C-alpha cells in the first residue's frame, strides 16, 4: 500500500485486476491441492512445486520443477526488493528525511 499512491488512474484498474487474478490463481491451486492431494498436502511447503513435479506428458513436459523454481526465485527477489524499498520510504517519512541516500 506504500506504492499505491504512486499509481496513476489507469494503473489502478490494472492493480485491481492483478489482485483479482492472483487471488483466483492462488485459490485454484489451494483447492486443487486440498481436494486431489489431501493426505500428503498438509506437509508440503510449496504445493505448486510438488504439483508440477508430478506432471509427465511425453518427454517434452518433464522436469518443469526447475522452471517453477526459477519463477519462485525471481518472484521472491521482486517481493523482497519492493518490501525493502517500501520500508526505506516509510522510514524516510517517519523521520522526515528528504534524502534516502546513505551518508556518514
MMTF fields as JSON, N, C-alpha, C and O atoms, coordinates in Angstrom:
{
  "mmtfVersion": "1.0.0",
  "mmtfProducer": "UNKNOWN",
  "numBonds": 415,
  "numAtoms": 416,
  "numGroups": 104,
  "numChains": 1,
  "numModels": 1,
  "chainsPerModel": [1],
  "groupsPerChain": [104],
  "chainIdList": ["A"],
  "bondAtomList": [4, 2, 8, 6, 12, 10, 16, 14, 20, 18, 24, 22, 28, 26, 32, 30, 36, 34, 40, 38, 44, 42, 48, 46, 52, 50, 56, 54, 60, 58, 64, 62, 68, 66, 72, 70, 76, 74, 80, 78, 84, 82, 88, 86, 92, 90, 96, 94, 100, 98, 104, 102, 108, 106, 112, 110, 116, 114, 120, 118, 124, 122, 128, 126, 132, 130, 136, 134, 140, 138, 144, 142, 148, 146, 152, 150, 156, 154, 160, 158, 164, 162, 168, 166, 172, 170, 176, 174, 180, 178, 184, 182, 188, 186, 192, 190, 196, 194, 200, 198, 204, 202, 208, 206, 212, 210, 216, 214, 220, 218, 224, 222, 228, 226, 232, 230, 236, 234, 240, 238, 244, 242, 248, 246, 252, 250, 256, 254, 260, 258, 264, 262, 268, 266, 272, 270, 276, 274, 280, 278, 284, 282, 288, 286, 292, 290, 296, 294, 300, 298, 304, 302, 308, 306, 312, 310, 316, 314, 320, 318, 324, 322, 328, 326, 332, 330, 336, 334, 340, 338, 344, 342, 348, 346, 352, 350, 356, 354, 360, 358, 364, 362, 368, 366, 372, 370, 376, 374, 380, 378, 384, 382, 388, 386, 392, 390, 396, 394, 400, 398, 404, 402, 408, 406, 412, 410],
  "bondOrderList": [1, 1, 1, 1, 1, 1, 1, 1, 1, 1, 1, 1, 1, 1, 1, 1, 1, 1, 1, 1, 1, 1, 1, 1, 1, 1, 1, 1, 1, 1, 1, 1, 1, 1, 1, 1, 1, 1, 1, 1, 1, 1, 1, 1, 1, 1, 1, 1, 1, 1, 1, 1, 1, 1, 1, 1, 1, 1, 1, 1, 1, 1, 1, 1, 1, 1, 1, 1, 1, 1, 1, 1, 1, 1, 1, 1, 1, 1, 1, 1, 1, 1, 1, 1, 1, 1, 1, 1, 1, 1, 1, 1, 1, 1, 1, 1, 1, 1, 1, 1, 1, 1, 1],
  "groupList": [{"groupName": "UNK", "atomNameList": ["N", "CA", "C", "O"], "elementList": ["N", "C", "C", "O"], "formalChargeList": [0, 0, 0, 0], "bondAtomList": [1, 0, 2, 1, 3, 2], "bondOrderList": [1, 1, 2], "singleLetterCode": "X", "chemCompType": "L-PEPTIDE LINKING"}],
  "groupTypeList": [0, 0, 0, 0, 0, 0, 0, 0, 0, 0, 0, 0, 0, 0, 0, 0, 0, 0, 0, 0, 0, 0, 0, 0, 0, 0, 0, 0, 0, 0, 0, 0, 0, 0, 0, 0, 0, 0, 0, 0, 0, 0, 0, 0, 0, 0, 0, 0, 0, 0, 0, 0, 0, 0, 0, 0, 0, 0, 0, 0, 0, 0, 0, 0, 0, 0, 0, 0, 0, 0, 0, 0, 0, 0, 0, 0, 0, 0, 0, 0, 0, 0, 0, 0, 0, 0, 0, 0, 0, 0, 0, 0, 0, 0, 0, 0, 0, 0, 0, 0, 0, 0, 0, 0],
  "groupIdList": [1, 2, 3, 4, 5, 6, 7, 8, 9, 10, 11, 12, 13, 14, 15, 16, 17, 18, 19, 20, 21, 22, 23, 24, 25, 26, 27, 28, 29, 30, 31, 32, 33, 34, 35, 36, 37, 38, 39, 40, 41, 42, 43, 44, 45, 46, 47, 48, 49, 50, 51, 52, 53, 54, 55, 56, 57, 58, 59, 60, 61, 62, 63, 64, 65, 66, 67, 68, 69, 70, 71, 72, 73, 74, 75, 76, 77, 78, 79, 80, 81, 82, 83, 84, 85, 86, 87, 88, 89, 90, 91, 92, 93, 94, 95, 96, 97, 98, 99, 100, 101, 102, 103, 104],
  "secStructList": [7, 7, 1, 4, 4, 4, 7, 7, 2, 2, 2, 2, 2, 2, 2, 2, 2, 2, 2, 2, 2, 2, 2, 2, 2, 2, 2, 2, 2, 2, 2, 2, 2, 2, 2, 2, 1, 2, 2, 2, 2, 6, 6, 7, 1, 1, 2, 2, 2, 2, 2, 2, 2, 6, 7, 7, 5, 6, 6, 6, 5, 7, 7, 6, 2, 2, 2, 2, 2, 2, 2, 2, 2, 2, 2, 2, 2, 2, 2, 2, 2, 2, 2, 2, 2, 2, 2, 2, 2, 2, 2, 2, 2, 2, 6, 6, 7, 1, 7, 7, 1, 7, 7, 7],
  "xCoordList": [0.811, 0.0, 0.859, 0.364, 2.145, 3.037, 3.191, 3.372, 3.122, 3.33, 2.038, 2.079, 0.893, -0.393, -0.617, -1.316, -0.042, -0.235, 0.522, 0.216, 1.497, 2.255, 1.642, 2.145, 0.573, -0.068, -1.025, -1.804, -0.968, -1.852, -3.241, -3.432, -4.198, -5.59, -5.762, -6.532, -5.065, -5.179, -4.508, -4.929, -3.491, -2.792, -3.597, -3.364, -4.548, -5.385, -6.24, -6.407, -6.776, -7.567, -6.681, -7.097, -5.476, -4.546, -4.155, -4.013, -3.982, -3.649, -4.762, -4.5, -5.995, -7.133, -7.288, -7.582, -7.093, -7.15, -6.054, -6.292, -4.869, -3.779, -4.07, -3.756, -4.672, -5.042, -6.099, -6.032, -7.063, -8.119, -7.549, -7.892, -6.684, -6.089, -5.209, -5.257, -4.416, -3.559, -4.392, -4.058, -5.475, -6.341, -6.998, -7.061, -7.489, -8.12, -7.13, -7.447, -5.94, -4.965, -4.502, -4.368, -4.258, -3.861, -4.995, -4.749, -6.23, -7.365, -7.511, -7.767, -7.35, -7.433, -6.341, -6.602, -5.126, -4.028, -4.325, -4.105, -4.822, -5.134, -6.21, -6.05, -7.318, -8.404, -8.012, -8.436, -7.22, -6.734, -5.843, -5.943, -4.981, -4.037, -4.771, -4.41, -5.781, -6.503, -7.468, -7.706, -8.025, -9.007, -8.357, -8.763, -7.378, -6.808, -5.642, -5.365, -4.965, -3.774, -3.835, -2.805, -4.993, -5.175, -4.312, -3.843, -4.061, -3.264, -1.819, -1.264, -1.226, 0.164, 0.296, 1.374, -0.77, -0.688, -0.425, 0.081, -0.756, -0.597, 0.865, 1.178, 1.763, 3.181, 4.015, 5.221, 3.397, 4.133, 4.344, 3.422, 5.568, 5.854, 5.461, 4.9, 5.754, 5.391, 4.536, 5.082, 3.224, 2.393, 2.429, 2.33, 2.57, 2.638, 3.87, 3.818, 4.959, 6.19, 5.988, 6.454, 5.306, 5.046, 4.063, 4.202, 3.071, 2.109, 2.816, 2.529, 3.725, 4.431, 5.398, 5.648, 5.944, 6.822, 6.088, 6.699, 4.799, 4.021, 3.556, 2.948, 3.818, 3.396, 4.382, 5.584, 3.862, 4.676, 3.837, 3.007, 4.061, 3.35, 4.397, 5.035, 4.572, 5.58, 6.98, 7.241, 7.867, 9.239, 9.482, 10.517, 8.542, 8.73, 8.382, 9.073, 7.315, 6.847, 7.292, 6.49, 8.538, 9.084, 10.042, 10.626, 10.199, 11.132, 10.841, 11.743, 9.589, 9.2, 9.462, 9.293, 9.873, 10.099, 11.259, 11.294, 12.201, 13.289, 12.761, 13.226, 11.801, 11.187, 10.396, 10.466, 9.656, 8.892, 9.837, 9.56, 10.949, 11.92, 12.501, 12.696, 12.779, 13.302, 12.254, 12.586, 11.003, 9.929, 9.769, 9.585, 9.836, 9.751, 10.921, 10.735, 12.106, 13.287, 13.165, 13.445, 12.753, 12.61, 11.487, 11.626, 10.381, 9.269, 9.621, 9.21, 10.371, 10.798, 11.753, 11.681, 12.65, 13.563, 12.786, 13.09, 11.792, 10.997, 10.208, 10.146, 9.603, 8.844, 9.74, 9.366, 10.918, 11.835, 12.332, 12.497, 12.573, 13.012, 11.935, 12.23, 10.698, 9.597, 9.389, 9.127, 9.502, 9.352, 10.453, 10.191, 11.682, 12.805, 12.615, 12.814, 12.231, 12.015, 10.89, 11.005, 9.812, 8.7, 9.11, 8.68, 9.944, 10.416, 11.295, 11.185, 12.157, 13.005, 12.154, 12.399, 11.151, 10.269, 9.501, 9.337, 9.03, 8.306, 9.176, 8.724, 10.426, 11.342, 11.687, 11.827, 11.826, 12.092, 10.906, 11.093, 9.693, 8.523, 8.4, 7.995, 8.746, 8.633, 9.592, 9.221, 10.831, 11.842, 11.999, 12.908, 11.111, 11.089, 12.443, 12.987, 12.971, 14.23, 13.928, 13.009, 14.708, 14.498, 15.291, 14.891, 16.398, 17.277, 17.367, 17.604, 17.174, 17.229, 18.621, 18.812, 19.581, 20.938, 21.605, 21.35, 22.463, 23.235, 24.418, 25.198, 24.564, 25.705, 26.152, 25.341, 27.442, 28.019, 28.171, 28.641],
  "yCoordList": [-1.193, 0.0, 1.263, 2.35, 1.123, 2.287, 2.776, 3.973, 1.891, 2.257, 2.622, 3.096, 2.413, 2.649, 4.112, 4.423, 5.015, 6.441, 6.9, 7.962, 6.127, 6.486, 5.939, 6.217, 5.173, 4.569, 5.575, 6.215, 5.714, 6.617, 5.981, 4.818, 6.74, 6.284, 5.017, 4.136, 4.901, 3.697, 2.52, 1.376, 2.781, 1.727, 1.146, 0.011, 1.92, 1.419, 0.248, -0.738, 0.359, -0.737, -1.961, -3.08, -1.763, -2.872, -3.484, -4.702, -2.648, -3.143, -4.021, -5.098, -3.574, -4.346, -5.639, -6.683, -5.587, -6.797, -7.779, -8.986, -7.282, -8.146, -8.82, -9.995, -8.075, -8.656, -9.741, -10.79, -9.495, -10.485, -11.743, -12.854, -11.585, -12.742, -13.53, -14.76, -12.847, -13.537, -14.28, -15.405, -13.664, -14.324, -15.558, -16.601, -15.445, -16.605, -17.731, -18.894, -17.408, -18.465, -19.141, -20.364, -18.371, -18.984, -19.811, -20.851, -19.359, -20.135, -21.447, -22.487, -21.409, -22.642, -23.63, -24.826, -23.14, -24.014, -24.609, -25.799, -23.785, -24.259, -25.342, -26.398, -25.076, -26.047, -27.328, -28.409, -27.242, -28.448, -29.235, -30.458, -28.534, -29.199, -29.891, -31.004, -29.256, -29.849, -30.947, -31.893, -30.836, -31.833, -33.071, -34.194, -32.888, -34.023, -34.669, -35.851, -33.924, -34.456, -34.301, -34.068, -34.423, -34.091, -34.885, -34.279, -36.188, -36.867, -36.355, -36.25, -36.044, -35.586, -34.073, -33.555, -33.361, -31.919, -31.132, -30.011, -31.693, -30.925, -30.741, -29.887, -31.518, -31.425, -30.678, -30.511, -30.235, -29.558, -28.088, -27.396, -27.625, -26.213, -25.394, -24.306, -25.915, -25.269, -26.25, -27.047, -26.211, -27.212, -27.111, -28.133, -25.907, -25.772, -26.468, -27.047, -26.42, -27.083, -28.596, -29.258, -29.138, -30.578, -30.985, -32.054, -30.137, -30.433, -30.499, -31.389, -29.583, -29.553, -30.73, -31.207, -31.206, -32.373, -33.612, -34.5, -33.678, -34.848, -34.82, -35.788, -33.752, -33.648, -34.404, -34.137, -35.344, -36.085, -36.285, -37.191, -35.432, -35.528, -35.731, -34.775, -36.944, -37.248, -36.976, -37.096, -36.615, -36.285, -34.785, -34.33, -34.022, -32.582, -31.881, -30.949, -32.324, -31.674, -32.415, -32.63, -32.803, -33.401, -32.425, -31.576, -32.544, -31.735, -30.24, -29.438, -29.886, -28.486, -27.819, -26.606, -28.598, -28.017, -27.027, -26.121, -27.185, -26.206, -24.854, -23.807, -24.876, -23.636, -22.975, -21.759, -23.765, -23.226, -22.695, -21.66, -23.388, -22.913, -21.57, -20.691, -21.403, -20.136, -19.025, -17.903, -19.337, -18.355, -17.967, -16.79, -18.952, -18.654, -17.787, -16.857, -18.084, -17.308, -15.855, -14.936, -15.652, -14.295, -13.556, -12.375, -14.241, -13.563, -13.208, -12.156, -14.063, -13.739, -12.559, -11.701, -12.502, -11.362, -10.066, -9.048, -10.097, -8.9, -8.479, -7.292, -9.446, -9.119, -8.499, -7.512, -9.073, -8.524, -7.139, -6.276, -6.917, -5.599, -4.547, -3.449, -4.879, -3.94, -3.697, -2.567, -4.745, -4.591, -3.718, -2.869, -3.926, -3.114, -1.647, -0.753, -1.407, -0.047, 0.631, 1.797, -0.104, 0.463, 0.747, 1.74, -0.125, 0.111, 1.352, 2.136, 1.538, 2.735, 3.98, 4.992, 3.923, 5.068, 5.378, 6.544, 4.341, 4.552, 5.141, 6.008, 4.687, 5.251, 6.697, 7.52, 7.01, 8.403, 9.299, 10.441, 8.792, 9.582, 9.703, 10.747, 8.643, 8.653, 9.647, 10.394, 9.651, 10.542, 11.843, 12.626, 12.077, 13.297, 13.578, 14.676, 12.567, 12.71, 13.078, 12.532, 14.005, 14.42, 13.562, 13.408, 13.006, 12.242, 10.815, 10.589, 9.837, 8.444, 7.852, 6.686, 8.604, 8.078, 7.915, 8.668, 6.913, 6.663, 7.607, 7.639, 8.372, 9.258, 9.288, 9.183, 9.433, 9.426, 10.85, 11.066],
  "zCoordList": [0.0, 0.0, 0.0, -0.297, 0.332, 0.278, -1.157, -1.379, -2.116, -3.516, -4.227, -5.362, -3.592, -4.247, -4.577, -5.541, -3.801, -4.063, -5.315, -5.857, -5.781, -6.972, -8.261, -9.349, -8.151, -9.314, -9.939, -9.234, -11.248, -11.96, -12.099, -11.742, -12.612, -12.649, -13.485, -13.101, -14.619, -15.439, -14.744, -14.918, -13.976, -13.261, -12.121, -11.707, -11.608, -10.514, -10.992, -10.274, -12.194, -12.755, -12.958, -12.659, -13.46, -13.647, -12.312, -12.204, -11.297, -9.961, -9.421, -8.885, -9.556, -9.062, -9.851, -9.269, -11.173, -11.981, -11.583, -11.539, -11.297, -10.861, -9.534, -9.344, -8.615, -7.321, -7.508, -6.868, -8.374, -8.618, -9.265, -8.859, -10.266, -10.938, -9.975, -9.962, -9.179, -8.209, -7.178, -6.808, -6.71, -5.732, -6.32, -5.669, -7.55, -8.185, -8.43, -8.178, -8.915, -9.19, -7.903, -7.866, -6.856, -5.585, -4.988, -4.377, -5.161, -4.664, -5.418, -4.81, -6.742, -7.528, -7.137, -7.005, -6.952, -6.533, -5.163, -4.938, -4.25, -2.903, -2.935, -2.324, -3.657, -3.681, -4.403, -3.994, -5.459, -6.121, -5.179, -5.089, -4.486, -3.592, -2.452, -2.07, -1.915, -0.79, -1.232, -0.482, -2.433, -2.852, -3.475, -3.175, -4.316, -5.039, -4.306, -4.51, -3.467, -2.821, -1.303, -0.671, -0.721, 0.688, 1.67, 2.633, 1.509, 2.54, 2.637, 3.731, 1.498, 1.522, 1.543, 1.833, 1.245, 1.037, 2.312, 2.252, 3.449, 4.687, 5.069, 5.899, 4.484, 4.831, 3.791, 3.975, 2.719, 1.647, 1.978, 2.407, 1.775, 1.989, 0.76, 0.89, -0.428, -1.686, -2.491, -3.254, -2.34, -3.013, -4.532, -5.212, -5.084, -6.54, -7.092, -8.176, -6.375, -6.795, -6.839, -7.767, -5.855, -5.808, -6.902, -7.497, -7.168, -8.229, -9.576, -10.376, -9.839, -11.121, -11.237, -12.344, -10.122, -10.163, -10.655, -11.251, -10.414, -10.798, -12.249, -12.704, -12.989, -14.388, -15.271, -15.248, -16.043, -17.013, -18.268, -18.334, -19.258, -20.528, -21.604, -22.045, -22.018, -23.025, -22.503, -21.306, -23.394, -22.98, -22.957, -22.47, -23.476, -23.558, -22.256, -21.846, -21.605, -20.382, -19.132, -18.223, -19.076, -17.862, -17.216, -17.889, -15.935, -15.155, -15.279, -15.52, -15.113, -15.121, -13.775, -13.645, -12.767, -11.448, -11.449, -10.617, -12.364, -12.443, -12.929, -12.478, -13.836, -14.303, -13.174, -12.992, -12.429, -11.301, -10.23, -9.622, -9.99, -9.003, -9.425, -8.587, -10.707, -11.207, -11.064, -10.684, -11.367, -11.214, -9.746, -9.435, -8.835, -7.411, -6.952, -6.167, -7.431, -7.049, -7.501, -6.732, -8.731, -9.261, -8.537, -8.221, -8.273, -7.595, -6.154, -5.663, -5.472, -4.112, -4.119, -3.239, -5.104, -5.22, -5.442, -4.82, -6.32, -6.597, -5.361, -5.042, -4.659, -3.451, -2.386, -1.752, -2.191, -1.191, -1.581, -0.719, -2.863, -3.318, -3.074, -2.601, -3.394, -3.173, -1.685, -1.274, -0.873, 0.571, 1.156, 2.007, 0.701, 1.182, 0.794, 1.616, -0.453, -0.922, -0.127, 0.249, 0.122, 0.899, 2.339, 2.925, 2.912, 4.281, 4.348, 5.291, 3.369, 3.335, 3.156, 3.812, 2.272, 2.088, 3.366, 3.726, 4.051, 5.292, 6.381, 7.13, 6.485, 7.479, 7.155, 8.06, 5.874, 5.487, 5.833, 6.253, 5.659, 6.034, 7.546, 8.056, 8.262, 9.717, 10.35, 11.256, 9.864, 10.427, 9.651, 9.925, 8.678, 7.864, 7.214, 7.327, 6.534, 5.814, 4.368, 3.757, 3.827, 2.441, 1.468, 0.314, 1.909, 1.032, 1.547, 2.733, 0.635, 1.045, 0.947, 1.29, 0.498, 0.345, 1.705, 2.645, 1.777, 2.998, 3.015, 2.063, 4.078, 4.207, 5.648, 6.568, 5.835, 7.179, 7.678, 8.795]
}
